[in-house]
Amino acid sequence: MNDRYFSLLKDQAAGIPNATVRTTFDRLIELHRDIDSITAKVRADTDLSAQGRTKKARDELKTNAWKMMRSRRGSMSGSTRSAPRSNCRPSTAPT
């Protein structure tokens, strides 16, 4: 991806009033940029077979797994807090 795309995303993220959501969005943008650069680097390696490229890409992405988990955890925390809680329990009494 090009820098104009990422700058557009950054500009859109700057307008988000909620700081937690904005920070999560910024982290996702950086993660997207990192994954993009990893895939471009692996594709450019002509010495590898298709299986070798897949293995190398997986190994590279494993080093960034903590970023993926942090982004996922941040994006899920906002949705779980705003979800309504149900106090209904299934009936266990015999009918």
Secondary structure, 3 states (H helix, E strand, C coil): CCHHHHHHHHHHHHCCCCHHHHHHHHHHHHHHHHHHHHHHHHHHCCCCCHHHHHHHHHHHHHHCHHHHHHHHHHHHHHHHHHCCCCCCCCCCCCC
